[in-house]
């Protein structure tokens, strides 16, 4: 983020969000990925809101893909032993290269308690140590495990949503596509009822264009960082004509028979145009899709705390999931 870039777009940032920009951990990957990973996980997190400690959290390991290591998951459940609850397969963000399932602790607790659902957050393998399709297969293994162990988890296998932020949103969209394709081949398998995508990372070509959007990608997640993340995950240069379509959700040609989607993205987010295009293509394919563009918001703006923008998106996410699950929030 250069001073020139700040001068050109800082006036577009919502005042409530401006101060948080400098609190983001350093993600200049040229300084070394391990240092970035350590700083990302060691950063100070906000205190847990009152009441969220009521969520029951289990840290366990489940079978991984064939020939691959087992997968760590965090399971968030509301109190009680009710059966047939809805569930969420949650995939954390981190540019495909950093982060752990633990970073979604507060929102995952909140979803479990507010919706009465079970959230399984996947600690998938990271790039560049594991390239495509390793992380995707980890997520599919978790989704399959949830379906096969629905009775033990107390969940309804017909009401499983996928959710993710940033790269996790990209993995969630890819998982929906992969699951549809597998079910077409086998005639059965896990079902996904909904996609909840927060500023999803969907297109490796973003940041490689000679004509970029003039107002996006200046803060937090830049074109250079985007290219690094995609190259690490794919094991090849992003943006080229040789990239197989199945590696990248935005390159997939067939969007029919995908689950309904909720997408939100900031107006200053590098992913603005690719996320808008994803929703446009879903609707063209007959898939119900809801899009919210947040004025003055950059990538990861939720770190700013309980600002009007963050609270707005939080309410929209819960309402979208409630509709997908057939839950009347007024009766909870």
C-alpha positions in Angstrom: 0.0 0.0 0.0 1.8 3.1 -1.2 1.3 6.6 0.1 0.1 7.6 -3.3 -2.5 4.8 -3.2 -3.6 6.0 0.2 -4.0 9.6 -1.0 -6.0 8.4 -4.0 -8.6 6.3 -2.2 -8.5 7.0 1.6 -11.2 9.6 1.2 -13.6 6.9 0.0 -13.2 4.8 3.2 -16.1 5.1 5.6 -15.0 7.2 8.6 -16.0 4.5 11.0 -13.7 2.1 9.3 -10.7 4.3 8.6 -8.9 3.9 11.9 -8.8 0.1 11.8 -6.7 -0.1 8.6 -3.4 0.4 10.4 -4.3 -2.4 13.0 -4.1 -5.2 10.4 -1.2 -7.5 10.8 1.7 -7.2 8.3 1.1 -9.3 5.2 4.1 -8.4 3.1 5.0 -11.9 2.0 8.4 -10.9 0.8 9.4 -10.8 4.5 8.8 -14.5 4.8 5.6 -16.6 5.1 6.4 -18.1 8.5 6.9 -14.7 10.0 3.5 -13.5 8.5 1.8 -16.7 9.8 3.1 -16.2 13.3 2.1 -12.5 13.4 -1.3 -13.3 12.1 -2.0 -15.9 14.8 -0.4 -13.9 17.6 -2.3 -10.7 17.0 -4.5 -9.4 19.8 -8.1 -10.5 19.3 -11.2 -8.7 20.5 -12.7 -9.9 23.8 -15.4 -12.5 23.6 -18.8 -10.9 23.8 -20.9 -11.8 26.9 -22.8 -15.0 26.6 -20.8 -16.6 23.8 -19.0 -18.8 26.3 -22.2 -20.9 26.4 -21.3 -22.5 23.1 -19.8 -25.9 23.4 -16.6 -26.3 21.5 -14.9 -29.6 20.6 -11.5 -29.9 19.0 -11.1 -33.1 17.2 -9.5 -34.9 14.2 -11.5 -36.6 11.5 -10.4 -38.8 8.6 -8.8 -36.9 5.8 -8.9 -37.6 2.0 -7.7 -40.9 0.7 -3.9 -41.0 1.2 -3.8 -37.7 3.0 -3.4 -36.7 6.7 -6.4 -36.5 9.0 -8.1 -33.1 9.3 -8.5 -31.1 12.4 -11.9 -29.5 12.9 -13.5 -27.3 15.6 -17.1 -28.2 16.3 -19.4 -25.5 17.8 -22.7 -26.5 19.2 -25.4 -24.8 21.3 -26.2 -26.3 24.7 -28.6 -29.3 24.8 -28.9 -32.5 22.9 -31.5 -31.6 20.2 -31.5 -33.6 17.0 -32.0 -32.5 13.4 -30.3 -29.1 13.8 -29.0 -27.2 10.8 -25.3 -27.2 10.3 -22.5 -25.1 8.7 -19.3 -26.3 7.2 -17.1 -23.3 7.9 -13.9 -22.5 6.0 -11.6 -19.8 7.4 -9.8 -17.2 5.4 -6.1 -16.3 5.0 -5.3 -15.9 1.4 -4.9 -19.7 1.0 -1.6 -19.5 2.9 -2.2 -18.4 6.5 -4.8 -18.8 9.3 -6.4 -21.6 11.3 -9.9 -22.7 12.1 -9.5 -20.9 15.5 -9.7 -17.4 13.9 -13.4 -17.7 13.3 -14.1 -18.5 17.0 -16.4 -15.5 17.8 -18.6 -15.6 14.7 -18.8 -19.4 14.9 -20.0 -19.3 18.5 -22.5 -16.5 17.6 -23.9 -18.5 14.7 -24.2 -21.7 16.8 -26.1 -19.9 19.6 -28.2 -17.5 17.5 -29.4 -20.1 15.0 -29.2 -23.2 17.2 -27.0 -24.8 14.6 -23.8 -26.9 14.7 -20.7 -25.3 13.0 -17.8 -27.4 11.9 -14.8 -25.3 11.1 -12.1 -26.9 9.0 -8.4 -26.6 9.6 -7.5 -27.4 6.0 -3.9 -27.7 4.7 -2.3 -24.5 3.5 -0.4 -23.5 0.4 2.3 -23.5 -0.7 3.1 -26.7 1.2 -0.1 -28.2 -0.2 -1.3 -27.1 -3.6 -4.7 -27.6 -5.3 -6.7 -29.7 -4.8 -5.4 -30.6 -1.3 -7.3 -27.9 0.7 -10.5 -28.5 -1.3 -10.3 -32.2 -0.6 -9.8 -31.6 3.1 -13.0 -29.5 3.1 -14.9 -32.1 1.1 -13.7 -34.7 3.6 -15.2 -32.6 6.4 -18.5 -32.1 4.6 -18.7 -35.9 3.9 -17.9 -36.6 7.6 -20.6 -34.3 8.7 -23.1 -36.0 6.4 -22.1 -39.5 7.4 -22.1 -38.6 11.1 -25.3 -36.5 11.1 -26.9 -38.6 13.9 -23.9 -38.3 16.2 -23.7 -34.6 15.6 -27.4 -34.1 15.9 -27.7 -32.4 12.6 -30.1 -32.6 9.6 -28.0 -33.7 6.5 -30.4 -31.8 4.2 -29.7 -28.5 6.0 -25.9 -28.1 5.7 -24.6 -24.8 4.5 -21.0 -23.9 3.5 -19.6 -20.6 4.7 -16.3 -18.8 4.4 -14.5 -15.5 4.4 -12.0 -14.3 1.8 -10.0 -17.4 0.7 -12.4 -19.4 2.9 -15.2 -18.0 0.8 -13.3 -19.1 -2.3 -12.9 -22.6 -0.9 -16.6 -22.6 0.1 -17.7 -21.7 -3.5 -15.3 -24.3 -4.9 -16.6 -26.9 -2.5 -20.2 -26.2 -3.7 -19.1 -26.7 -7.3 -17.0 -29.8 -6.4 -19.8 -31.4 -4.4 -22.3 -30.8 -7.3 -19.9 -32.4 -9.7 -19.3 -35.4 -7.5 -23.0 -35.9 -6.9 -23.6 -35.8 -10.7 -21.0 -38.5 -11.2 -22.1 -40.8 -8.4 -25.8 -40.0 -8.1 -25.5 -39.3 -4.4 -23.3 -37.8 -1.7 -23.3 -34.8 0.6 -25.8 -32.0 0.0 -25.2 -28.3 0.4 -28.3 -26.2 0.9 -26.7 -22.7 0.9 -23.5 -20.7 0.3 -22.6 -17.9 2.8 -19.7 -16.1 1.2 -18.0 -13.1 2.8 -15.8 -11.2 0.4 -14.9 -14.5 -1.4 -11.6 -14.9 -3.3 -12.9 -16.4 -6.5 -10.8 -15.3 -9.5 -7.0 -15.8 -10.0 -7.1 -13.2 -12.8 -7.9 -10.3 -10.4 -4.7 -8.3 -9.9 -3.2 -9.4 -13.2 -5.0 -7.1 -15.5 -3.4 -4.1 -17.1 -6.7 -2.2 -16.5 -7.5 -2.7 -12.8 -10.4 -1.1 -11.0 -9.3 2.4 -9.9 -10.6 2.3 -6.4 -10.2 -1.3 -5.1 -7.4 -3.2 -3.6 -5.4 -0.4 -2.0 -6.0 -1.6 1.6 -5.2 -4.9 3.4 -5.4 -7.3 0.4 -3.6 -5.9 -2.6 -3.1 -7.2 -6.2 0.5 -8.3 -5.3 -0.8 -10.3 -2.3 -3.6 -11.8 -4.3 -1.1 -13.0 -7.0 1.0 -14.5 -4.2 -1.9 -16.4 -2.7 -3.2 -17.8 -6.0 0.3 -18.8 -7.1 0.9 -20.6 -3.9 -2.5 -22.4 -4.0 -2.4 -23.4 -7.7 1.3 -24.1 -7.9 1.5 -22.0 -11.1 1.3 -18.4 -12.2 -2.2 -16.9 -11.9 -4.0 -15.2 -14.7 -2.8 -17.4 -17.5 -4.8 -19.2 -20.2 -3.2 -22.5 -19.1 -5.0 -22.4 -15.7 -7.6 -25.3 -15.6 -11.1 -24.1 -15.1 -11.7 -26.5 -12.2 -9.0 -24.8 -10.1 -10.8 -21.4 -9.9 -14.6 -20.9 -9.2 -14.7 -17.9 -11.5 -13.4 -19.9 -14.4 -16.0 -22.7 -14.1 -18.4 -22.5 -17.0 -21.5 -24.3 -15.5 -23.2 -22.7 -12.5 -26.4 -24.6 -12.8 -27.6 -26.7 -9.9 -25.5 -24.9 -7.3 -27.0 -24.0 -3.9 -28.4 -20.5 -3.3 -25.9 -17.9 -2.2 -25.4 -14.9 0.0 -22.4 -12.7 -0.9 -21.2 -9.4 0.6 -18.2 -7.4 -0.3 -16.9 -3.9 0.4 -17.0 -1.3 -2.4 -13.2 -0.8 -2.0 -12.4 -4.5 -1.7 -10.1 -6.0 -4.4 -12.7 -8.7 -4.9 -15.6 -6.3 -5.7 -15.9 -7.0 -9.4 -15.3 -10.8 -9.2 -17.9 -11.2 -6.5 -20.4 -9.1 -8.4 -19.7 -11.2 -11.4 -20.2 -14.4 -9.5 -23.6 -13.4 -8.3 -24.5 -12.2 -11.8 -23.6 -15.6 -13.3 -25.4 -17.5 -10.5 -28.6 -15.6 -11.3 -28.1 -16.2 -15.0 -27.9 -19.9 -14.2 -31.2 -19.8 -12.3 -29.6 -19.9 -8.8 -31.0 -17.6 -6.2 -28.3 -15.2 -5.1 -28.2 -12.2 -2.8 -25.5 -9.5 -3.1 -24.6 -6.7 -0.7 -22.0 -4.1 -1.6 -20.9 -2.2 1.5 -20.0 1.5 0.7 -16.7 2.7 2.0 -15.6 -0.8 3.1 -12.3 -2.5 2.3 -11.3 -6.2 2.5 -11.6 -7.5 6.1 -13.4 -4.4 7.4 -15.1 -6.5 10.1 -11.9 -6.1 12.2 -13.0 -2.6 12.8 -15.4 -3.8 15.6 -19.0 -3.0 16.1 -19.3 -0.2 13.5 -22.6 0.3 11.7 -21.2 -1.5 8.6 -20.1 -4.5 10.6 -23.3 -4.8 12.5 -25.3 -4.4 9.3 -23.5 -7.3 7.6 -23.7 -9.4 10.8 -27.5 -9.1 10.8 -27.7 -9.8 7.0 -25.7 -13.0 7.4 -27.8 -14.3 10.2 -31.0 -13.5 8.4 -29.8 -15.2 5.2 -28.9 -18.3 7.1 -32.2 -18.3 9.0 -34.1 -18.2 5.7 -32.0 -21.0 4.2 -32.5 -23.2 7.3 -36.3 -22.3 7.6 -35.8 -20.7 11.1 -38.1 -18.1 12.4 -35.7 -15.9 14.5 -38.6 -14.2 16.2 -39.5 -17.5 17.9 -35.9 -18.2 19.1 
